Amino acid sequence: MWPEAAVLPGITMPVQKESLRRLGVPQETREVRPAGLRDFDAMFVTNSETPGRPVAAVDDLVLPPADRAVALLARACETVPWDEI
């Protein structure tokens, strides 16, 4: 699930979306509200340094380790071909 919000998508988010799509991972985009965060097994922040850095906690909500999801994001990132310069 991707947030429908005023976010700066940068380059990593759209690349990850496409990579996950190619791996057959279902995705959707929808509004995220604080009350709905408890429904998530994991949350990530994407940036150019990492395919997805797991979020450990949001306020008093502590999230479980996300090892499988981190591995999936890394695998998706590895499928992206390098551009020749």
trRosetta pair geometry for C-beta under 8 A, 3 or more apart (Angstrom, degrees):
i j d omega theta_ij theta_ji phi_ij phi_ji
1 27 7.0 172 -80 -156 28 63
1 28 5.5 -16 -114 66 73 82
1 29 7.3 141 -167 -100 61 28
1 30 6.3 -44 -161 33 109 97
1 32 7.7 122 134 -76 120 110
1 40 7.7 -116 49 -106 130 107
2 13 7.3 105 -139 -170 125 110
2 17 6.7 -4 -62 -94 148 113
2 27 6.5 31 -13 -178 102 110
2 28 7.3 -159 27 98 76 36
2 29 4.5 -31 73 -102 99 81
2 30 8.0 117 70 18 55 53
3 7 6.0 93 83 -23 118 141
3 29 7.3 -1 91 -154 13 77
3 30 7.7 -61 -134 75 35 44
3 31 7.5 41 -162 -137 70 28
3 32 4.7 -61 -118 4 97 123
4 29 5.0 102 -65 155 91 92
4 30 5.4 -53 -1 -176 116 12
4 31 4.8 -58 65 -66 107 55
4 32 7.5 148 37 -8 65 73
5 31 7.0 108 -64 -130 82 63
5 32 6.7 -54 -40 35 127 93
7 13 7.7 114 120 -68 126 169
9 13 4.4 -113 -163 64 77 135
9 14 5.9 58 158 -33 125 94
10 13 5.9 105 57 6 84 98
10 46 7.2 -163 62 109 128 98
10 47 6.7 4 96 -128 174 53
10 48 6.8 -127 170 -45 134 88
11 14 6.7 -69 -161 45 37 98
11 15 6.0 31 153 -18 73 118
11 48 6.5 45 55 -88 108 97
12 15 5.7 -65 -145 43 31 111
12 16 5.9 30 160 -21 70 109
12 46 4.2 -164 113 158 122 110
12 47 5.8 124 14 170 153 4
12 48 5.7 -152 -46 -77 116 46
12 51 6.9 -171 -164 -129 114 43
13 16 5.9 -56 -144 37 26 108
13 17 6.4 32 155 -24 62 104
13 46 5.0 145 -72 74 71 145
14 17 5.4 -47 -145 31 36 117
14 18 6.5 31 158 -15 66 104
15 18 6.0 -58 -152 39 30 107
15 19 6.2 29 152 -19 66 111
15 77 7.6 58 127 -119 113 71
15 80 5.8 20 -177 -105 113 147
16 19 5.5 -56 -141 40 32 112
16 20 6.0 31 161 -18 68 107
16 46 5.9 -117 -5 -119 149 150
16 51 6.1 134 -96 -167 114 85
16 52 6.9 102 -125 -55 152 106
16 73 6.6 -7 -142 -146 122 90
16 76 6.0 72 -147 117 69 133
16 77 6.9 -23 -99 -76 83 81
17 20 6.2 -60 -148 38 23 107
17 21 6.4 27 152 -23 61 108
17 27 6.5 151 -144 156 81 172
18 21 5.5 -52 -148 33 32 116
18 22 6.5 33 154 -19 64 103
19 22 5.8 -54 -152 34 31 111
19 23 6.7 23 151 -12 63 107
19 76 3.7 112 128 173 117 92
19 77 6.3 62 159 -74 174 32
19 79 5.2 144 -147 64 99 111
19 80 5.6 -58 -84 -57 123 94
20 23 5.6 -59 -150 41 35 109
20 25 4.1 -63 179 56 93 128
20 27 6.1 94 108 -53 128 129
20 72 7.7 54 -115 152 97 104
20 73 7.9 -24 -75 -107 109 59
20 76 4.9 -9 -69 -125 64 149
21 24 7.7 51 177 -67 32 19
21 25 7.0 -84 -74 53 26 77
21 27 6.7 -69 -76 13 81 129
22 76 7.8 136 57 -142 96 84
22 79 6.2 -163 90 132 135 149
23 72 7.7 162 122 -167 160 91
23 75 7.1 93 -105 114 151 108
23 76 5.6 -92 -12 -99 141 89
23 79 6.9 -174 -58 -10 101 160
25 72 7.1 106 -88 174 144 128
25 76 7.4 -47 3 -85 141 131
32 36 6.1 -136 -155 76 61 122
32 37 7.2 67 179 -77 105 75
33 36 4.9 85 59 7 80 106
33 37 7.9 -120 96 -29 46 77
34 37 5.8 -30 -160 -10 41 117
34 58 7.7 -157 -136 140 83 129
34 59 7.8 37 -154 7 118 140
35 38 7.6 -44 172 12 43 103
36 39 5.4 -36 -177 17 71 120
36 40 7.8 72 137 -25 75 95
37 40 5.9 -50 -167 19 51 114
37 43 7.4 -19 -151 -56 97 141
37 58 5.7 -88 180 69 159 146
37 61 5.6 136 114 78 123 174
38 61 6.2 -129 -84 -124 74 131
40 43 5.6 58 131 -58 150 89
40 63 7.4 -31 103 -117 97 121
41 63 7.6 99 158 -160 33 101
41 64 6.9 -42 -171 48 72 110
41 66 7.3 126 129 -110 84 95
41 69 7.4 158 104 -44 107 139
42 54 6.1 -62 -165 -133 107 104
42 55 7.7 139 -178 45 62 80
42 63 6.1 110 -115 174 48 133
42 64 7.5 -76 -76 67 81 76
42 66 3.6 94 -122 -111 136 131
42 69 4.6 -164 66 29 164 164
43 54 7.1 104 75 -159 51 61
43 55 4.1 -26 88 38 103 125
43 58 7.1 26 40 -36 158 124
43 63 6.3 -138 18 -76 91 164
44 52 3.9 -9 -172 -170 146 102
44 53 6.2 135 -158 63 78 38
44 54 5.7 -47 -98 -97 76 44
44 55 6.5 -149 -85 -11 22 87
44 66 7.5 -144 -68 115 95 161
44 69 7.3 -148 -50 138 124 123
44 73 6.8 151 -128 -75 167 159
45 52 7.3 140 64 -155 35 55
45 53 5.0 -26 60 61 89 97
45 55 6.4 97 -23 -62 93 96
46 50 7.5 -137 -141 90 49 72
46 51 6.9 -30 -130 174 94 34
46 52 5.5 -31 -88 -94 80 65
46 53 7.7 168 -87 15 29 75
47 50 6.3 41 58 41 82 75
47 53 7.3 -6 20 0 101 116
49 53 8.0 17 86 -45 104 122
50 53 5.0 80 84 -54 145 89
51 73 4.4 165 121 150 113 97
51 74 5.5 163 44 -89 142 45
51 76 6.7 151 -175 72 140 92
51 77 3.6 -105 -90 -51 138 140
52 69 7.5 -91 114 139 144 92
52 70 6.5 -155 88 -121 103 60
52 73 3.7 -64 22 -176 131 166
52 74 7.9 -113 36 -47 95 61
54 63 7.4 -146 172 99 105 134
54 65 7.7 60 134 -156 167 48
54 66 4.3 169 -115 43 138 127
54 69 7.2 108 -92 85 111 115
54 70 5.9 -62 -40 -71 114 109
55 58 6.4 27 151 -51 131 92
55 63 6.3 73 96 21 78 147
56 62 7.0 -20 155 -148 72 73
56 63 6.2 -160 -168 49 26 95
57 60 7.7 -47 -175 -166 112 9
57 61 6.2 160 -158 87 69 54
57 62 4.7 -26 -101 -105 103 59
57 63 6.4 -163 -82 7 43 80
58 61 4.9 -6 62 60 82 109
58 63 7.6 52 0 -31 86 109
63 66 7.0 -1 139 -44 118 109
66 69 4.3 -43 174 47 101 117
66 70 5.5 113 109 -30 87 91
67 70 5.7 -55 -144 35 29 112
67 71 6.4 29 157 -19 64 106
68 71 5.7 -55 -151 36 31 112
68 72 6.5 33 150 -21 64 105
69 72 5.5 -50 -148 34 35 114
69 73 6.4 35 154 -17 66 103
70 73 5.9 -54 -149 37 31 110
70 74 6.4 31 152 -18 64 106
71 74 5.7 -54 -147 38 32 112
71 75 6.2 34 153 -21 66 106
72 75 5.6 -53 -146 36 31 111
72 76 6.3 33 154 -20 64 105
73 76 5.6 -51 -147 35 32 113
73 77 6.4 34 153 -21 64 105
74 77 5.6 -54 -149 35 32 113
74 78 6.5 34 152 -23 64 105
75 78 5.7 -54 -151 32 32 114
75 79 7.1 36 151 -26 61 100
76 79 5.9 -54 -162 23 36 113
76 80 7.9 44 145 -31 61 94
77 80 6.0 -42 -168 7 44 115
